[in-house]
Structures are given as structure tokens and as C-alpha cells.
Amino acid sequence: MSLSTVCFWVRRGWLKATKRSAKHYQVRTWHLKQFLSNPPQHLKKRIASLDKEAINYLLGGRA
């Protein structure tokens, strides 16, 4: 997933994050869990197609 996609989600208010610098956001684990468990309707298929191991790693699970 590209950085511009995540930045777009943050700017739309779908994903909560703090801006760490001009180009980087810090997304908290619980905000990411909340977003992935209840995404906007039109993004459900796209999120479902993401690699499950990568999502588990981002959420703090062991890969």
C-alpha cells in the first residue's frame, strides 16, 4: 500500500494519525485495528485483498 493512499485516508478522516513530519504519519495500533475492522463500505474489498501476514505484523502480531 502506498504512502499516498494512507495519507488520503488520514486526510479524509477515515484513519486517525498524528503527523510526525511533512511526509510521515504515525498511526497508533488501536486506530489501525479500528479502521481495519470497520472500514468505509467502498474500501472493504481493497482491505480484504491485503496480505494477512502483513496486517498481523502491523497490528503487533508475530509474522
C-alpha positions as CSV (number, residue, x, y, z in Angstrom):
1,M,0.0,0.0,0.0
2,S,1.4,3.3,-0.9
3,L,2.1,6.2,1.4
4,S,-0.2,8.5,-0.6
5,T,-3.1,6.0,0.0
6,V,-2.6,6.1,3.7
7,C,-2.2,9.9,3.7
8,F,-5.5,10.2,1.7
9,W,-7.3,8.0,4.3
10,V,-5.9,10.3,7.1
11,R,-6.9,13.5,5.4
12,R,-10.4,12.1,4.8
13,G,-10.8,11.4,8.5
14,W,-11.2,7.6,8.0
15,L,-7.9,6.8,9.8
16,K,-6.6,8.7,12.8
17,A,-2.9,9.6,12.9
18,T,-0.5,12.2,14.2
19,K,1.7,14.0,11.7
20,R,5.3,13.3,12.6
21,S,6.9,15.3,9.8
22,A,6.0,16.7,6.4
23,K,5.8,13.3,4.8
24,H,5.2,10.8,7.6
25,Y,2.2,10.0,9.8
26,Q,2.2,7.9,13.0
27,V,-0.8,5.6,13.2
28,R,-1.5,4.0,16.5
29,T,-2.2,0.3,16.6
30,W,-5.6,0.6,18.1
31,H,-6.6,3.2,15.4
32,L,-5.4,0.8,12.7
33,K,-7.3,-2.1,14.3
34,Q,-10.5,0.0,14.5
35,F,-10.1,1.1,10.8
36,L,-9.4,-2.4,9.5
37,S,-12.3,-3.9,11.5
38,N,-14.8,-1.2,10.3
39,P,-13.6,0.4,7.1
40,P,-15.7,2.6,4.8
41,Q,-18.0,0.4,2.6
42,H,-16.3,1.1,-0.7
43,L,-12.9,0.1,0.7
44,K,-13.8,-3.3,2.2
45,K,-12.8,-5.3,-0.9
46,R,-9.5,-3.5,-1.2
47,I,-8.7,-4.1,2.5
48,A,-9.7,-7.7,2.2
49,S,-7.2,-8.2,-0.6
50,L,-4.3,-7.1,1.6
51,D,-1.8,-9.7,2.7
52,K,-3.0,-11.1,6.1
53,E,0.6,-11.7,7.4
54,A,1.5,-8.0,6.7
55,I,-1.6,-6.8,8.6
56,N,-0.9,-9.1,11.5
57,Y,2.7,-7.7,11.6
58,L,1.4,-4.1,11.6
59,L,-1.0,-4.9,14.4
60,G,1.7,-6.3,16.6
61,G,1.3,-10.0,15.9
62,R,4.2,-12.3,15.1
63,A,4.9,-12.9,11.5
